[in-house]
């Protein structure tokens, strides 16, 4: 399954806070329930829904 975009993660947290169920939100966003289930906790800890930096050297494009 593809990664959720920032606005999709934000929407998911909002829907969960509004009282929607994890299964309903996961169906709407076409992602795993475990992904949706982790979002509020991650948001509470980091106060952010942005992607984490990935390990490794950044790719360099040559002309």
CNS distance restraints for C-alpha pairs under 8 A (distance, minus, plus):
assign (resid   1 and name CA) (resid  31 and name CA) 6.51 0.50 0.50
assign (resid   1 and name CA) (resid  32 and name CA) 7.99 0.50 0.50
assign (resid   2 and name CA) (resid  31 and name CA) 7.77 0.50 0.50
assign (resid   4 and name CA) (resid   8 and name CA) 5.86 0.50 0.50
assign (resid   4 and name CA) (resid   9 and name CA) 6.19 0.50 0.50
assign (resid   4 and name CA) (resid  31 and name CA) 7.88 0.50 0.50
assign (resid   5 and name CA) (resid   9 and name CA) 6.33 0.50 0.50
assign (resid   6 and name CA) (resid  10 and name CA) 6.25 0.50 0.50
assign (resid   6 and name CA) (resid  49 and name CA) 6.43 0.50 0.50
assign (resid   6 and name CA) (resid  50 and name CA) 6.17 0.50 0.50
assign (resid   6 and name CA) (resid  51 and name CA) 7.72 0.50 0.50
assign (resid   7 and name CA) (resid  11 and name CA) 6.06 0.50 0.50
assign (resid   8 and name CA) (resid  12 and name CA) 6.08 0.50 0.50
assign (resid   8 and name CA) (resid  29 and name CA) 7.28 0.50 0.50
assign (resid   9 and name CA) (resid  13 and name CA) 6.26 0.50 0.50
assign (resid   9 and name CA) (resid  39 and name CA) 7.18 0.50 0.50
assign (resid   9 and name CA) (resid  49 and name CA) 6.52 0.50 0.50
assign (resid  10 and name CA) (resid  14 and name CA) 6.24 0.50 0.50
assign (resid  10 and name CA) (resid  49 and name CA) 6.76 0.50 0.50
assign (resid  11 and name CA) (resid  15 and name CA) 6.09 0.50 0.50
assign (resid  12 and name CA) (resid  16 and name CA) 6.14 0.50 0.50
assign (resid  12 and name CA) (resid  25 and name CA) 6.34 0.50 0.50
assign (resid  12 and name CA) (resid  29 and name CA) 7.96 0.50 0.50
assign (resid  12 and name CA) (resid  36 and name CA) 6.90 0.50 0.50
assign (resid  12 and name CA) (resid  39 and name CA) 7.71 0.50 0.50
assign (resid  13 and name CA) (resid  17 and name CA) 6.11 0.50 0.50
assign (resid  13 and name CA) (resid  39 and name CA) 6.48 0.50 0.50
assign (resid  13 and name CA) (resid  40 and name CA) 5.83 0.50 0.50
assign (resid  14 and name CA) (resid  18 and name CA) 6.12 0.50 0.50
assign (resid  15 and name CA) (resid  19 and name CA) 6.48 0.50 0.50
assign (resid  15 and name CA) (resid  20 and name CA) 5.51 0.50 0.50
assign (resid  15 and name CA) (resid  25 and name CA) 7.03 0.50 0.50
assign (resid  16 and name CA) (resid  20 and name CA) 4.99 0.50 0.50
assign (resid  16 and name CA) (resid  21 and name CA) 6.45 0.50 0.50
assign (resid  16 and name CA) (resid  22 and name CA) 6.94 0.50 0.50
assign (resid  16 and name CA) (resid  25 and name CA) 7.46 0.50 0.50
assign (resid  16 and name CA) (resid  40 and name CA) 7.86 0.50 0.50
assign (resid  20 and name CA) (resid  24 and name CA) 6.66 0.50 0.50
assign (resid  20 and name CA) (resid  25 and name CA) 6.77 0.50 0.50
assign (resid  21 and name CA) (resid  25 and name CA) 6.32 0.50 0.50
assign (resid  22 and name CA) (resid  26 and name CA) 6.07 0.50 0.50
assign (resid  22 and name CA) (resid  33 and name CA) 6.19 0.50 0.50
assign (resid  22 and name CA) (resid  36 and name CA) 6.26 0.50 0.50
assign (resid  22 and name CA) (resid  37 and name CA) 6.28 0.50 0.50
assign (resid  23 and name CA) (resid  27 and name CA) 6.16 0.50 0.50
assign (resid  23 and name CA) (resid  33 and name CA) 5.93 0.50 0.50
assign (resid  24 and name CA) (resid  28 and name CA) 6.29 0.50 0.50
assign (resid  25 and name CA) (resid  29 and name CA) 6.23 0.50 0.50
assign (resid  25 and name CA) (resid  36 and name CA) 7.19 0.50 0.50
assign (resid  26 and name CA) (resid  30 and name CA) 5.68 0.50 0.50
assign (resid  26 and name CA) (resid  31 and name CA) 5.17 0.50 0.50
assign (resid  26 and name CA) (resid  32 and name CA) 5.90 0.50 0.50
assign (resid  26 and name CA) (resid  33 and name CA) 5.34 0.50 0.50
assign (resid  26 and name CA) (resid  35 and name CA) 7.95 0.50 0.50
assign (resid  26 and name CA) (resid  36 and name CA) 6.12 0.50 0.50
assign (resid  27 and name CA) (resid  31 and name CA) 6.67 0.50 0.50
assign (resid  31 and name CA) (resid  35 and name CA) 6.94 0.50 0.50
assign (resid  31 and name CA) (resid  36 and name CA) 7.62 0.50 0.50
assign (resid  32 and name CA) (resid  36 and name CA) 6.78 0.50 0.50
assign (resid  33 and name CA) (resid  37 and name CA) 5.95 0.50 0.50
assign (resid  34 and name CA) (resid  38 and name CA) 6.25 0.50 0.50
assign (resid  35 and name CA) (resid  39 and name CA) 6.64 0.50 0.50
assign (resid  36 and name CA) (resid  40 and name CA) 7.89 0.50 0.50
assign (resid  37 and name CA) (resid  41 and name CA) 8.00 0.50 0.50
assign (resid  38 and name CA) (resid  42 and name CA) 6.18 0.50 0.50
assign (resid  39 and name CA) (resid  43 and name CA) 6.03 0.50 0.50
assign (resid  39 and name CA) (resid  49 and name CA) 7.90 0.50 0.50
assign (resid  40 and name CA) (resid  44 and name CA) 6.07 0.50 0.50
assign (resid  41 and name CA) (resid  45 and name CA) 6.26 0.50 0.50
assign (resid  42 and name CA) (resid  46 and name CA) 6.04 0.50 0.50
assign (resid  42 and name CA) (resid  47 and name CA) 7.59 0.50 0.50
assign (resid  42 and name CA) (resid  48 and name CA) 7.74 0.50 0.50
assign (resid  42 and name CA) (resid  49 and name CA) 7.63 0.50 0.50
assign (resid  43 and name CA) (resid  47 and name CA) 4.74 0.50 0.50
assign (resid  43 and name CA) (resid  48 and name CA) 5.36 0.50 0.50
assign (resid  43 and name CA) (resid  49 and name CA) 6.00 0.50 0.50
